[in-house]
């Protein structure tokens, strides 16, 4: 399962944006650059407010981003329990 940050990176790699995609995502979404950096590094979970901003900037719907985060967290818990 891909993490939210991996999905965002795939989407950004397929845009016509410049190499400074994190900065552009920050500007387009209204997220602070620090938050974009944390999301991309997997240290900030996607909540409702972030999901709405990602939807505004990247599309796919707010629920897509929320479900992606939820499923990623569940998968991580399963992996922890298995170890």
N, C-alpha and C positions, 0 to 999 in steps of 0.2 A: 504494500500500500504506500502510495506517495504521501509525503507530508504536505501540509498547506504551503510551506515555503518552496517545496519542489514544484508544486503546481503553479504557483505564482511565477517562478523562474521560467517554466516552460512557456507560459503565456507571454511573459515579457520578451523572451527570445524570439517569439513569432510576431512581434509588433514591429512597426517601422520606427520605433523610438530610437534615440541615440544610445550609445553605450552607457550613458548615465541613467539607466532605467530606474534605479532606486530613487533618485532625485525626482525624476518625472512622475513616478508613482506617488511620491509624497505630495507633489504639487497637484496632480490630478485628483487624488483621493481626499486631500485635506488632512492626511495623517502626518504627524510630525516625522521628520527624517529619522529621529531616534527610534520611533515606533516601527517604521518600515525596516530599519536595520535589525531590530529585535525579532520582528516577524520572519524576516528572511533567514535569520540565524536559528530560528525555532525556539527562541527564548520568550516570546510573547504569544500567548494563545489568542485565537480569534474569538472575540466576543460579539455581541449584537451590534455595537457601535462600529467596530472595525469591519464586520461583515457588510454592513450597509455602505461604508466608504469604499470597500473593495468592489462591491457590486457597482457603485457609481463610476468607478474608474475602469474596471476590467469587465464588468458584466457577469453573467452566469447566475445572478440572483443571490440575494442575501442568505436564503436558506441553503444554497449550495455551499457557501463558505462556512456556515455554522455546522452543517452536517459533515463536511470534510474534516473540520477540527474535531468534532465529537468522535467520529470514526477513527481518526488518527490517535486520539487519546485512549479510546477503548482498546485499540490494537496494541498500543504501548503497554497498557496494564496487563493484557493477556501475555505479552512477551515477558514482562517482569515476573508474573506468576509462574510461568513455565520454567524460569531459571531459578 
